[in-house]
Amino acid sequence: MAKAFVLIVNDSGSEDSVISNLRNIGSIKSAHGTFGSFDVLAKLESPSEDSILHDISQGIRKISKIRSTLTLLVDKKPGLQKTTESEQQVLDEHMAQAYIAIHCSKSDEDSIMNELKNIPTVVEADLLIGNYEIICKIVAPTYNEISEIISKKIRKIPGIKSTNTINLINKQGFSR
């Protein structure tokens, strides 16, 4: 299964319109408004990487009001997945969530992934190809607790050079 994350910058105030248009693209499994450097994060899954790349170039990038995108392709190596589909629905409704893009040396990827597995609030992690080496999803009751987890646990992992936090807006988006 091929996977990718697309970080989207759109015209101010057009997040709901962009997310609505993303629903029409079959490979998009979830899309959420975010706060920070990007406005929307879309997660794509498809049997082939070609299908994902087609949906990005002929689907996502054709949506009006999108100004720029950053595509993070997931490596084919198995990642970490701790939540089931029904658990994810509860998280989408009741928890603060964020994706953390991690920059590290390639030689540190495996040890960092092992450390991430040991953090209970990390529910998903994948190796990436491109600008960042790892992306992980964390959940907590509040965004303050997410901040604590990042500063006191994730950034303390040896080998991590930098992180970029993408906080999700739970009430603005969809998962399927």
C-alpha positions as CSV (number, residue, x, y, z in Angstrom):
1,M,0.0,0.0,0.0
2,A,1.4,3.4,-1.0
3,K,1.0,6.3,1.4
4,A,1.7,10.0,1.3
5,F,0.9,13.2,3.3
6,V,0.2,16.5,1.5
7,L,0.6,19.7,3.5
8,I,-1.5,22.4,1.9
9,V,-1.4,26.2,2.1
10,N,-4.6,27.8,0.8
11,D,-6.1,31.3,0.5
12,S,-7.1,32.6,3.9
13,G,-10.5,31.4,5.2
14,S,-10.9,28.8,2.4
15,E,-10.1,25.7,4.5
16,D,-13.6,24.4,4.5
17,S,-13.9,24.7,0.8
18,V,-10.6,23.0,0.2
19,I,-11.5,20.1,2.6
20,S,-14.9,19.7,0.9
21,N,-13.1,19.4,-2.5
22,L,-10.6,16.9,-1.1
23,R,-13.5,14.5,-0.2
24,N,-14.0,13.9,-4.0
25,I,-10.5,12.4,-4.3
26,G,-10.6,8.7,-3.7
27,S,-7.2,8.0,-2.3
28,I,-7.6,10.7,0.4
29,K,-8.2,8.8,3.7
30,S,-8.4,11.9,5.9
31,A,-8.0,15.7,5.6
32,H,-8.0,18.1,8.5
33,G,-7.6,21.8,9.0
34,T,-4.4,22.6,10.9
35,F,-2.9,25.6,12.7
36,G,0.7,26.6,12.1
37,S,2.6,26.9,8.8
38,F,0.1,24.9,6.8
39,D,-3.7,25.2,6.5
40,V,-4.7,21.6,5.7
41,L,-3.1,18.1,6.0
42,A,-4.3,15.3,3.7
43,K,-3.4,11.7,4.2
44,L,-3.5,9.5,1.0
45,E,-3.4,5.7,0.6
46,S,-3.7,3.7,-2.6
47,P,-2.5,0.4,-4.0
48,S,0.1,2.2,-6.2
49,E,2.3,5.2,-5.8
50,D,1.4,6.2,-9.4
51,S,-2.2,6.6,-8.3
52,I,-1.3,8.8,-5.4
53,L,0.9,11.0,-7.6
54,H,-1.9,11.3,-10.1
55,D,-4.4,12.3,-7.4
56,I,-1.9,14.9,-6.1
57,S,-1.1,16.4,-9.5
58,Q,-4.5,16.1,-11.2
59,G,-6.7,16.4,-8.1
60,I,-5.3,18.2,-5.1
61,R,-3.2,20.7,-7.1
62,K,-6.1,21.6,-9.4
63,I,-8.4,22.7,-6.5
64,S,-8.9,26.4,-6.6
65,K,-7.8,28.4,-3.6
66,I,-4.7,26.2,-3.0
67,R,-1.6,28.3,-3.1
68,S,1.1,25.6,-2.5
69,T,1.6,22.0,-1.4
70,L,4.3,20.0,0.2
71,T,4.2,16.2,-0.5
72,L,5.7,13.8,2.0
73,L,5.9,10.3,0.4
74,V,6.0,7.4,2.8
75,D,8.8,4.9,2.4
76,K,7.7,1.3,1.7
77,K,9.2,0.0,4.9
78,P,6.5,-0.9,7.5
79,G,5.6,1.9,9.9
80,L,3.9,2.0,13.3
81,Q,0.1,1.9,13.6
82,K,-1.4,1.6,17.2
83,T,-5.0,2.6,16.6
84,T,-7.9,0.7,15.0
85,E,-10.5,2.4,12.8
86,S,-13.1,2.7,15.6
87,E,-10.5,4.1,18.1
88,Q,-9.6,6.6,15.5
89,Q,-13.2,7.9,15.3
90,V,-13.1,8.5,19.1
91,L,-9.7,10.3,18.8
92,D,-11.1,12.5,15.9
93,E,-13.9,13.6,18.2
94,H,-12.4,14.0,21.6
95,M,-8.6,14.4,21.6
96,A,-6.0,16.9,20.6
97,Q,-4.0,15.5,17.7
98,A,-0.8,16.5,15.9
99,Y,1.6,15.2,13.3
100,I,5.3,15.7,13.9
101,A,7.6,15.8,10.9
102,I,11.0,14.8,12.1
103,H,14.4,15.6,10.5
104,C,17.3,13.3,11.4
105,S,20.2,11.4,9.9
106,K,19.2,8.3,7.8
107,S,21.4,6.3,10.1
108,D,19.3,7.2,13.1
109,E,15.8,6.4,11.6
110,D,15.5,2.9,13.1
111,S,16.5,3.8,16.6
112,I,14.2,6.9,16.5
113,M,11.3,4.7,15.3
114,N,12.0,2.3,18.2
115,E,11.9,5.1,20.7
116,L,8.6,6.5,19.2
117,K,7.0,3.0,19.7
118,N,7.7,3.3,23.4
119,I,5.8,6.6,23.8
120,P,2.2,5.7,24.5
121,T,0.7,8.8,22.9
122,V,2.4,8.1,19.5
123,V,-0.3,6.3,17.6
124,E,1.2,6.2,14.2
125,A,4.7,6.7,12.6
126,D,6.1,6.3,9.1
127,L,9.5,6.7,7.4
128,L,9.4,9.3,4.7
129,I,11.2,10.1,1.4
130,G,12.2,13.7,1.0
131,N,12.3,16.8,3.2
132,Y,11.8,14.9,6.5
133,E,12.8,11.4,7.4
134,I,9.9,10.5,9.8
135,I,6.3,11.6,10.5
136,C,4.5,10.5,13.6
137,K,1.0,11.2,14.9
138,I,0.5,11.9,18.6
139,V,-2.7,12.3,20.6
140,A,-3.4,13.8,24.1
141,P,-6.3,15.3,26.0
142,T,-5.1,18.9,25.3
143,Y,-2.8,20.8,23.0
144,N,-0.8,21.8,26.0
145,E,-0.1,18.2,26.7
146,I,0.9,17.7,23.1
147,S,3.4,20.5,23.5
148,E,4.8,18.7,26.7
149,I,5.1,15.4,24.9
150,I,7.0,17.0,22.0
151,S,9.4,19.0,24.2
152,K,9.9,16.4,27.0
153,K,9.8,13.1,25.1
154,I,10.1,13.4,21.3
155,R,12.8,16.1,21.0
156,K,14.8,14.3,23.7
157,I,15.3,11.3,21.5
158,P,18.9,11.0,20.4
159,G,19.5,11.7,16.7
160,I,16.6,14.1,16.1
161,K,17.9,17.3,14.5
162,S,14.6,19.2,14.3
163,T,10.8,18.8,14.3
164,N,7.8,20.6,12.7
165,T,4.5,20.3,14.5
166,I,1.3,20.3,12.6
167,N,-1.7,20.5,15.0
168,L,-4.9,19.2,13.7
169,I,-8.3,21.0,14.1
170,N,-10.5,18.0,14.9
171,K,-13.8,19.6,14.0
172,Q,-12.6,20.7,10.6
173,G,-12.1,17.7,8.4
174,F,-12.9,14.1,7.7
175,S,-11.6,10.6,8.1
176,R,-12.8,7.5,6.2
